[in-house]
Amino acid sequence: MRVSRRVLWLRDDAYPLQNIARAKTVEIPTRRTGETLKFLAGGVGMTLFGVILIAILDALPSWGFVTFLGYAVRICGIIFYLLLAFALYEILTRKLLYALVIETSGNPATLVASEDRAVVDDLVVKIMDAIDDPGAEFQVSVENFHVGDRIQQIGNGNTGVRR
């Protein structure tokens, strides 16, 4: 991200400083509760399926393949619970993200997201200082990531998916 000659650049996106009405930091809300409940509901369903399957296998006469299948189901259950615990830990310890939002005469645009609020707040201050000072120039290297597809919409025309 850089400001050069009164233009804010983020890769190939340009925002003329005179068109920026506001820059702000917003907290990107997490959906921990909903994700956790959905995840636990799936875990309960898989547990019921496993318990029913083991009960059926235990009710059958004990011979080689049925015994092997019973042990295989139990081992898969242990692996499932280890993965469930790891995934639940990942959901519950997910860090909050803070986004730099630029508002122009059009729709607001989210430029950068970071786990460190101070980084985003500093960018807001630098952008606003550049708006006040016509000679200001700066360049900041931002570690940015994007999860999922990025769809760009301009007017009525969809320009497609960018990965």
Secondary structure, 3 states (H helix, E strand, C coil): CEEECCEEEECCEEEEHHHCCEEEEEEECCCHHHHHHHHHHHHHHHHHHHHHHHHHHHHCCCCHHHHHHHHHHHHHHHHHHHHHHHHHHHHHCCCCEEEEEEECCCCCEEEEEECCHHHHHHHHHHHHHHHHCCCCCEECCCCCCCCCCEEEEECCEEEEEEC
